[in-house]
């Protein structure tokens, strides 16, 4: 396991420890022998995870609310680094709303920005935190240029704009808007205060999960199988913006967070994707993993080939290696979803 010996004994704070990535990251850090400060808005929800995390003697729980000034001060005190994973997963805001809408601003974008700045401000109050790793999203990127043509290569530089998000308002637009505004505010504040900030651009995350409910990313990934009318449009929207569905395994994305926390030369933003699939290819792979599926075809969004290459060259060139391929991701996603009861069990042959 990368960096296990080097990290043993260090202390890291993980915000949003009840989420998909956050809960797995806590598990990963404890396995590495780290001390972990895990934050919860409601610590009572921690009981579910305490049964799943090993090394609990190295774990401290903290109540922290993104909207409360100073709420993270105690949690980050004495930490070597902070993983800011916590984020709103709000998707279901109709396109008829706008940035000035009271609900959008007061319940989504403003809290996301304020919460992130609260975490960064807490880090300024302690001399021990040397780096903050922020969890971003591929929703902040686009594979289309200003003329709406596919670019040949998508990397960290292919950031979409707030204006573009507001103009298109595709499914999940508020989540993309929230991530864009939050990341922009975080890097601006970090630059003004000499904070070492790294952003991890996550693609669609799959694999097993520790959360008591099925993570949103898995619901989106399996929407061609489930036919979920709320998640299918999000998958179609991602495919329309990127030309394909970029995937990463939960273990790999957490390993990437840790790798970037520890790598002395890390800076800026890092896109993490093992491979991308056009929707038609994704559906065929899902059918293979889940034979009882009558997987849907999303009319009007399939492509004969991937218009753009979605590249993780930047993090690969630094020495990071992905462990799980697409087939492995889908196999473990389906397996866990069947075990959980999200998908009906396969008939035994």
C-alpha positions as CSV (number, residue, x, y, z in Angstrom):
1,X,0.0,0.0,0.0
2,X,1.5,3.3,-1.1
3,X,3.1,5.4,1.5
4,X,2.0,3.2,4.4
5,X,5.3,3.3,6.3
6,X,5.9,7.0,5.6
7,X,2.5,8.0,6.8
8,X,2.3,5.8,10.0
9,X,1.8,8.0,13.0
10,X,0.8,11.1,11.1
11,X,-2.5,12.8,11.8
12,X,-5.0,13.7,9.2
13,X,-8.5,15.3,9.3
14,X,-11.2,14.0,7.0
15,X,-14.3,16.2,6.5
16,X,-17.5,14.5,5.4
17,X,-16.6,11.2,6.9
18,X,-20.1,9.9,6.4
19,X,-19.9,10.1,2.6
20,X,-18.8,7.6,0.0
21,X,-15.2,8.9,-0.5
22,X,-14.9,10.3,3.0
23,X,-15.8,7.0,4.8
24,X,-13.5,4.9,2.6
25,X,-10.7,7.5,3.0
26,X,-10.9,7.2,6.8
27,X,-10.7,3.4,6.4
28,X,-7.7,3.7,4.1
29,X,-5.8,6.1,6.4
30,X,-6.4,3.9,9.5
31,X,-5.1,0.9,7.6
32,X,-1.9,2.9,6.9
33,X,-1.4,3.4,10.6
34,X,-2.4,7.1,10.6
35,X,-4.3,8.9,13.4
36,X,-7.6,10.3,11.9
37,X,-9.8,13.1,12.9
38,X,-13.1,12.4,11.3
39,X,-15.7,15.1,11.2
40,X,-19.5,14.5,11.3
41,X,-22.3,17.1,11.3
42,X,-24.2,14.5,13.4
43,X,-21.8,12.3,15.4
44,X,-24.6,9.8,16.1
45,X,-24.3,8.7,12.5
46,X,-20.8,7.5,13.3
47,X,-22.0,4.3,14.9
48,X,-22.6,2.6,11.6
49,X,-19.0,3.2,10.5
50,X,-17.3,2.3,13.7
51,X,-18.2,-1.3,13.0
52,X,-16.5,-1.1,9.7
53,X,-13.3,0.8,10.4
54,X,-10.3,-1.0,11.8
55,X,-7.8,0.7,14.0
56,X,-10.4,2.7,15.9
57,X,-7.9,3.4,18.7
58,X,-6.3,5.8,16.2
59,X,-9.6,7.5,15.4
60,X,-11.1,10.6,17.0
61,X,-14.6,11.9,16.1
62,X,-15.5,15.6,15.9
63,X,-18.8,17.3,15.4
64,X,-18.3,20.0,12.8
65,X,-20.8,21.9,10.7
66,X,-19.7,23.6,7.5
67,X,-21.9,26.6,8.2
68,X,-20.7,27.2,11.8
69,X,-17.7,29.6,12.0
70,X,-14.9,28.0,13.9
71,X,-16.6,24.6,13.8
72,X,-13.5,22.8,12.4
73,X,-10.9,24.5,14.6
74,X,-10.6,21.6,17.1
75,X,-10.8,18.9,14.4
76,X,-7.8,20.3,12.4
77,X,-5.7,21.2,15.4
78,X,-2.5,19.1,15.5
79,X,-3.1,17.6,12.0
80,X,-0.4,17.2,9.4
81,X,-2.9,17.6,6.6
82,X,-6.6,17.9,5.9
83,X,-8.7,16.1,3.3
84,X,-11.7,18.3,2.6
85,X,-14.2,15.8,1.1
86,X,-17.5,17.1,2.5
87,X,-19.9,18.5,-0.1
88,X,-23.5,18.8,-1.0
89,X,-24.8,16.2,-3.4
90,X,-27.8,18.2,-4.5
91,X,-28.9,17.3,-8.1
92,X,-32.6,17.8,-8.4
93,X,-32.9,21.5,-9.0
94,X,-34.9,22.3,-12.1
95,X,-33.4,24.4,-15.0
96,X,-36.1,27.0,-14.4
97,X,-34.1,28.2,-11.3
98,X,-31.1,30.5,-11.6
99,X,-28.1,31.6,-9.6
100,X,-30.0,34.4,-7.9
101,X,-32.7,32.0,-6.8
102,X,-33.0,32.1,-3.0
103,X,-32.9,28.3,-2.6
104,X,-30.0,27.8,-4.9
105,X,-27.9,30.5,-3.2
106,X,-28.9,30.0,0.5
107,X,-29.0,26.2,0.5
108,X,-26.4,25.1,-2.0
109,X,-23.8,27.4,-3.5
110,X,-23.3,29.9,-0.7
111,X,-23.1,27.1,2.0
112,X,-20.6,25.1,-0.1
113,X,-18.3,28.1,-0.5
114,X,-18.7,29.3,3.1
115,X,-18.1,25.8,4.4
116,X,-14.9,25.3,2.5
117,X,-13.6,28.7,3.6
118,X,-14.4,27.8,7.2
119,X,-12.2,24.7,6.8
120,X,-9.3,26.7,5.3
121,X,-9.6,29.4,8.0
122,X,-9.4,26.7,10.7
123,X,-6.2,25.4,9.1
124,X,-4.7,28.9,9.3
125,X,-5.1,28.8,13.1
126,X,-2.8,25.9,13.5
127,X,0.9,25.7,12.5
128,X,0.9,21.9,11.8
129,X,-1.3,21.6,8.7
130,X,1.1,21.6,5.7
131,X,-1.3,20.7,2.9
132,X,-5.1,20.5,2.2
133,X,-6.4,18.1,-0.4
134,X,-9.8,19.2,-1.8
135,X,-12.2,16.8,-3.5
136,X,-13.4,18.3,-6.7
137,X,-15.4,16.7,-9.6
138,X,-15.3,16.1,-13.3
139,X,-18.5,18.1,-13.4
140,X,-16.1,21.1,-13.4
141,X,-14.7,20.0,-16.8
142,X,-16.0,19.9,-20.4
143,X,-14.8,18.1,-23.5
144,X,-16.2,20.8,-25.7
145,X,-14.5,24.0,-26.8
146,X,-16.2,27.4,-27.0
147,X,-17.6,26.4,-30.5
148,X,-19.1,23.3,-29.0
149,X,-16.7,21.0,-30.8
150,X,-15.0,18.0,-29.2
151,X,-11.4,18.6,-28.0
152,X,-9.0,15.7,-28.7
153,X,-7.7,15.6,-25.1
154,X,-9.4,16.4,-21.8
155,X,-7.1,17.2,-18.9
156,X,-7.1,19.5,-15.9
157,X,-7.0,22.6,-18.1
158,X,-10.5,21.9,-19.7
159,X,-12.4,23.6,-17.0
160,X,-15.9,24.7,-17.9
161,X,-17.2,28.1,-16.9
162,X,-20.0,29.3,-14.6
163,X,-21.6,31.0,-17.5
164,X,-21.6,27.8,-19.5
165,X,-23.2,25.9,-16.7
166,X,-25.9,28.5,-16.3
167,X,-26.5,28.6,-20.0
168,X,-26.9,24.9,-20.6
169,X,-28.4,23.9,-17.2
170,X,-28.1,20.2,-17.9
171,X,-29.2,17.7,-15.3
172,X,-27.1,18.1,-12.2
173,X,-26.2,21.7,-13.1
174,X,-26.4,23.0,-9.5
175,X,-23.8,20.4,-8.4
176,X,-21.4,21.5,-11.1
177,X,-22.0,25.1,-10.2
178,X,-21.4,24.4,-6.5
179,X,-18.1,22.7,-7.2
180,X,-16.9,25.4,-9.6
181,X,-17.6,28.2,-7.2
182,X,-16.2,26.3,-4.2
183,X,-13.0,25.3,-6.0
184,X,-12.5,28.9,-7.3
185,X,-13.0,30.4,-3.9
186,X,-10.7,27.8,-2.2
187,X,-7.8,28.4,-4.6
188,X,-8.2,32.2,-4.3
189,X,-8.2,32.1,-0.5
190,X,-5.3,29.6,-0.5
191,X,-3.3,31.9,-2.8
192,X,-4.0,35.0,-0.6
193,X,-3.0,33.1,2.5
194,X,-0.1,31.0,1.3
195,X,-1.9,27.7,1.8
196,X,-0.8,24.6,0.0
197,X,-4.0,23.4,-1.7
198,X,-4.4,20.4,-4.0
199,X,-7.6,19.6,-5.9
200,X,-8.5,16.0,-6.9
201,X,-10.9,15.9,-9.9
202,X,-12.9,12.8,-9.3
203,X,-14.7,11.0,-12.1
204,X,-17.7,8.6,-11.7
205,X,-16.7,6.5,-8.6
206,X,-17.7,2.8,-8.4
207,X,-16.8,-0.3,-6.4
208,X,-17.8,-1.3,-2.9
209,X,-19.1,1.2,-0.4
210,X,-19.3,1.6,3.4
211,X,-22.2,4.0,3.6
212,X,-25.6,2.9,4.9
213,X,-27.3,4.2,1.7
214,X,-26.3,3.7,-1.9
215,X,-23.9,6.5,-3.0
216,X,-25.2,8.9,-5.7
217,X,-22.4,8.1,-8.1
218,X,-23.3,4.4,-8.0
219,X,-27.0,5.2,-8.5
220,X,-25.9,7.2,-11.6
221,X,-23.6,4.5,-12.8
222,X,-26.2,1.8,-12.5
223,X,-29.1,3.9,-13.9
224,X,-29.1,2.1,-17.3
225,X,-29.9,-1.0,-15.2
226,X,-32.4,0.4,-12.7
227,X,-34.0,2.9,-15.1
228,X,-34.0,5.5,-12.3
229,X,-35.8,8.5,-13.9
230,X,-33.8,10.9,-11.7
231,X,-30.3,9.4,-12.3
232,X,-30.6,8.5,-16.0
233,X,-30.7,12.2,-17.1
234,X,-27.6,12.9,-15.0
235,X,-25.7,10.0,-16.8
236,X,-26.9,11.4,-20.1
237,X,-25.8,14.9,-19.2
238,X,-22.3,13.7,-18.3
239,X,-22.1,11.8,-21.6
240,X,-23.3,14.8,-23.5
241,X,-20.7,17.1,-21.8
242,X,-17.8,14.7,-21.9
243,X,-18.6,12.3,-24.8
244,X,-18.2,9.3,-22.5
245,X,-18.4,8.2,-18.9
246,X,-15.1,8.4,-17.1
247,X,-14.7,5.9,-14.2
248,X,-12.5,5.3,-11.2
249,X,-12.5,2.8,-8.4
250,X,-13.2,4.0,-4.8
251,X,-9.9,2.5,-3.7
252,X,-8.0,4.3,-6.4
253,X,-9.5,7.6,-5.8
254,X,-8.7,7.4,-2.1
255,X,-5.2,6.3,-2.9
256,X,-4.9,9.3,-5.2
257,X,-5.9,11.6,-2.4
258,X,-3.3,10.2,-0.1
259,X,-0.6,10.1,-2.9
260,X,-1.2,13.8,-3.6
261,X,-1.2,14.7,0.1
262,X,2.3,13.1,0.5
263,X,4.0,13.9,-2.8
264,X,6.3,16.8,-2.3
265,X,6.0,18.2,-5.9
266,X,2.2,18.0,-6.1
267,X,0.4,21.3,-7.0
268,X,-2.8,22.4,-8.6
269,X,-5.5,20.1,-9.9
270,X,-5.3,16.4,-10.8
271,X,-7.8,14.5,-12.9
272,X,-8.3,10.8,-11.8
273,X,-9.7,8.4,-14.4
274,X,-8.7,4.8,-15.3
275,X,-10.8,4.8,-18.5
276,X,-13.9,6.3,-20.1
277,X,-16.7,4.4,-21.9
278,X,-19.3,5.7,-24.3
279,X,-22.8,4.9,-22.9
280,X,-23.4,2.1,-25.4
281,X,-20.2,0.4,-24.3
282,X,-21.0,1.0,-20.6
283,X,-24.4,-0.7,-21.1
284,X,-22.9,-3.7,-22.8
285,X,-20.4,-4.1,-19.9
286,X,-23.2,-3.8,-17.4
287,X,-25.2,-6.4,-19.2
288,X,-22.2,-8.7,-19.0
289,X,-21.8,-8.1,-15.2
290,X,-25.6,-8.3,-14.6
291,X,-27.1,-10.7,-17.1
292,X,-30.6,-10.4,-15.9
293,X,-30.5,-6.7,-16.8
294,X,-32.7,-5.3,-19.5
295,X,-30.3,-2.4,-19.7
296,X,-31.7,0.6,-21.4
297,X,-30.2,2.4,-24.4
298,X,-30.2,6.2,-24.0
299,X,-31.5,7.4,-27.2
300,X,-29.5,10.2,-28.8
301,X,-26.5,10.1,-26.6
302,X,-24.5,7.1,-27.7
303,X,-21.3,7.7,-29.8
304,X,-19.6,5.2,-32.1
305,X,-16.2,6.1,-30.5
306,X,-15.0,8.3,-27.7
307,X,-14.8,11.8,-29.1
308,X,-12.2,12.9,-26.5
309,X,-9.5,11.1,-24.5
310,X,-10.0,11.8,-20.8
311,X,-6.4,11.9,-19.5
312,X,-4.9,11.3,-16.0
313,X,-1.4,11.8,-17.4
314,X,-0.5,14.5,-14.9
315,X,-0.9,12.2,-11.8
316,X,0.4,9.1,-13.7
317,X,3.6,11.0,-14.7
318,X,4.2,11.6,-11.0
319,X,4.3,7.9,-10.4
320,X,0.7,7.1,-9.4
321,X,-0.6,3.8,-10.5
322,X,-4.3,2.8,-10.8
323,X,-5.1,-0.7,-9.5
324,X,-8.6,-1.3,-10.9
325,X,-9.8,-1.4,-14.5
326,X,-13.3,-0.7,-15.7
327,X,-14.4,-4.4,-15.6
328,X,-13.2,-4.6,-12.0
329,X,-15.1,-1.4,-11.1
330,X,-18.4,-2.6,-12.6
331,X,-18.0,-6.2,-11.2
332,X,-17.5,-4.9,-7.7
333,X,-20.2,-2.2,-8.1
334,X,-22.8,-4.8,-9.2
335,X,-21.6,-7.3,-6.5
336,X,-22.0,-4.9,-3.7
337,X,-25.3,-3.5,-5.0
338,X,-26.8,-7.0,-5.1
339,X,-25.5,-7.8,-1.6
340,X,-27.0,-4.5,-0.4
341,X,-30.3,-5.2,-2.0
342,X,-30.2,-2.3,-4.4
343,X,-30.2,-4.8,-7.3
344,X,-32.2,-8.0,-7.3
345,X,-30.0,-11.1,-6.9
346,X,-28.9,-12.9,-10.0
347,X,-30.4,-16.3,-10.5
348,X,-28.0,-19.2,-9.8
349,X,-27.1,-21.2,-12.8
